[in-house]
């Protein structure tokens, strides 16, 4: 643990451009988590039952999938610094609109604006992932992604807990308003980066659309003319089973909030949600830091840890058991995210990283959106708050088994 922290410190001291991008993401993410609980609280108060909660998850994920055909080619076509700044400014304006909608308790408009905000933020995720290999050495990519993952979890823990208390104390709208200002600060920091032009490619410059995403997909499957690592396709698909699990259990988590908040002796449902989200978030930061001899670096190895944690949360009403379950669910998710992202960045050609990242987000976020809505419908139909979570566990495991078989088969072929 101490050696990893030393490595993170070395990265931040000796990679000033990475440090700038990292600082911008810290400020932006903290604002996002401040409004995360606030949007859920507004919807639960004024928007309905489990389906409404499932639609919140869909609103946080589906736009990323829908804009992947735009985000990937753009990140491989134009200056990634310029793209990051434009996206932050646009997100600030949209979030300001979300604040106005929350103040007026217009849940429908809040959902629409959230869709737009998440969509443009998805472009930022793709561009940031594509820019990272230009800011650190290839051998440093796993550590850079682990630092990002740890920071994401710490900010998720702090931001959701703080957001829950702010929503209970000041009101949901104020937390959302703070989020809008963080995007502007992030844009100002990114302006200090050098130009981040994509490397040249033999093919024509990519244009927004599925056609150029298909180029990356064919490369990952080994259908091109250049050699491909056997780890590339499994890494590209690795986030999807865990994303399915997370989406369904996320809906169940919100629907059992009343009972679990009472077990935690939380003052309000909002503060109880903040504690539960924070516990899972801490796990996502610890997961990538687990010693390699305990949990190998492969992304797919960590999925069962998330399955076990989610099952413990769904089965038990005892506070210490379901909190441990939330932690393990987060740990498996965090390890999976960092390992798959780093593998994609190392194994993908430079001119395809943007489109590979876009495909990665397309598969995982589309699955999340669909499963979250399905989980909400199932809970409303059965009246069982945990039913959605069990749906996610079953679907995720059913997808994880053939993905492990694919990874094993591809490695055997390479050795042979």
VEXRO-138815 format. One record per residue (C-alpha): x, y, z. Coordinates in steps of 0.02 Angstrom, whole numbers, plus 50000, padded with zeros to 5 digits. Example, Ala and Ser with C-alpha at 12.3 -4.5 7.8 and 13.67 -1.06 7.14 Angstrom:
% VEXRO-138815
506154977550390 506844994750357 
***
This chain:
% VEXRO-138815
500005000050000 501385012150049 502355008249889 500815011749783 500545028449869 502385032649837 502125028349653 500605039649645 501595053849723 502995051449597 501735052449453 500995068649518 502705076549550 503565071649388 502145071849262 501495089849269 500285087949123 499535072449201 499415081949365 498425095749279 497195083549198 497055074349364 496665090349461 495335095349335 494505078449349 494555079249540 493605095749543 492335090049413 492025073249496 491775080849668 490415091849597 489595077049509 489455067349671 488755082349763 487275082049644 487175063049629 486135060249786 485215076649761 484485071249593 483955054449668 483115063149814 482135074949701 481535060249597 481045049449745 480055063749821 479155069049663 479375055949528 478715038949581 479395021849626 480745009649570 480505013149385 480865031549417 482475026549506 482935014849363 482675029249242 483915039549344 485235026049315 484745025449131 484915044349122 486675042849196 487215029649070 486175028748910 486775045548839 488575039348851 488095024348744 487105034748620 488515047248596 489905034248585 489865034648394 490205053248408 491405053248556 492605039948493 492935046948319 493025064848387 494355059548514 495355051548373 495115066348256 495345083048346 496405090548485 495865081548643 496245096648753 495055107548651 493735093948660 493875092648850 493675111548872 492155112748758 491315098348847 491595105849020 490855122648969 489345114148892 489095103249047 489145118649160 487735126949062 486665111349062 486925108549249 486355126349281 484745121549193 484605106149305 484695117649456 483245127949391 482235112149358 482585105449533 482055121949612 480415121149519 480215102449559 480055098749373 480635080649375 480335078049189 481455092649140 482745087149268 482825070049184 482965077549009 484365089449060 485255075449152 485215065348991 486035079748899 487325082749035 487845064649048 487955063548859 489205077748843 490135071548998 490315054648911 491295063448775 492445069948911 492695052248980 493195045848809 494345060548770 495175059648942 495495040948925 496215043548751 497325057948811 498085048848959 499385038648861 500085055148796 500385061748972 501265046949055 502445033049001 501675016348945 502355007749101 501465020749208 499725018449134 499125005549260 499685016249405 498905031849328 497255022749307 497365015549482 497625033149551 496125039149451 495105024549517 495635027749697 495245046249679 493555042349600 493105031649750 493715044049880 492765058149796 491245046849775 491315042749960 491565060850013 490445068349879 488955056749902 489025057950091 489205076850082 487895077749946 486675067750052 486915079350200 486835094850090 485215088650012 484505085850185 485155102350257 485185115450118 484085107249987 484415096949831 484505111949715 486015119749801 487045103749779 486655103849593 487115122349579 488835118849654 489085105449522 488865118049381 490295128949446 491505114249459 491405111449270 491985129349237 493455127449357 493925111049271 493895119349100 495055133249161 496325120449224 496295110249063 496685125848961 498455124849033 498795108048949 499795107148786 498935102348625 498425084048627 498245079848443 497885061548402 499325052348318 499215050248128 498455034548055 498565025747887 496675026147868 495635041647831 495295053047978 493825045948076 492105053948063 490715052648192 489665037248165 489585018448191 490615015048034 492225021048115 491805012348280 491694996348178 493514998648127 494024997348310 492864982448339 493624972948191 495364976548257 494924970048431 494244954048355 495854951548256 495044953948086 496294967148028 498014965147952 499014969348109 499344957448256 498174959348405 498454955148587 497334940948649 496924951748800 496164966048698 494424959148661 494134951948837 494674968748910 493504977948793 492024967548856 492574965749038 491604980349112 489914974649046 489484960449168 489964971149318 489014985949244 487444975149233 487654969849415 487914987749471 486414994749378 485164982349447 485834982749625 485905001749621 484025002249595 483744989849737 484894999749850 483815015249830 482195005549857 482784997750021 483455014550080 482075017050209 482405000750302 484295001350285 484385019550339 483435015050498 484665000850530 486085013350514 485185025550630 485305038550492 484335054550520 483545054550347 483445043250194 484585055550103 485955053950234 485735034950240 485935034050051 487495044650067 488265032450192 487845017150086 488515024849926 490065030550018 490405012850083 490305005649908 491395019749843 492765016149970 492784998349905 493035004249726 494615013249780 495314998749880 494984985849743 496364991749623 497614992649767 497434974349819 499144965849806 499364957149639 499704940149718 498004941149805 497004946349652 497834945149480 497824960249364 496544953049242 494924962849246 493784947649235 494534939349388 493774952649502 491964950349446 491544936349571 492074947949713 490744960249655 489464946249640 489774940249818 489694957949888 488064961849800 487294945549861 487804949350041 486994966450028 485384959349955 485234944950078 485594953150245 484744966650344 486124966950476 487094983250458 488844976050470 488474962350342 487654973250211 488994986750232 490354973550205 489364967750054 489324985449984 491204986850011 491574970449920 490394975049779 491374991149759 493074982649772 492674970549631 491984984649524 493514995749552 494764982249511 493794977549355 493714995749295 495554999849318 496234983449249 495144983849093 495485002249058 497375000549076 497394985148964 496424994348829 497615009048835 499164998048826 498554985648695 497644997748577 498535007048435 498685025648473 497545030948330 496165019148392 496185022748579 494745035048569 493635022848475 494145008248586 493675018548739 492025023348656 491615005048622 492065000748802 490845013848866 489535009448734 489394991248788 489434994348976 488305009648983 487005002848862 486894987048967 486724997549125 485315008049055 484294993248994 484534982849152 484154997549269 482475000349185 482124981649187 482554980749372 481394995349410 479964987149315 480254970549405 480264978749577 478674988549542 477824972749474 478324961249619 478394973549762 480054965549816 481434978549829 482834965749813 482124957549656 482994969649539 484674966249618 484494947449599 484034949949416 485694959149396 486704945749486 485984932149374 486224941449210 487984946949256 488544929449302 487784922349143 488824934649039 490404932949143 490564913949116 490744914548925 491864929948939 493074920149049 493014905948924 493434918148783 494924925048879 495594907748917 495364901548738 496234916648660 497744914748774 497894896248733 497844900148546 499244913048568 500334900648663 500024887148533 
***
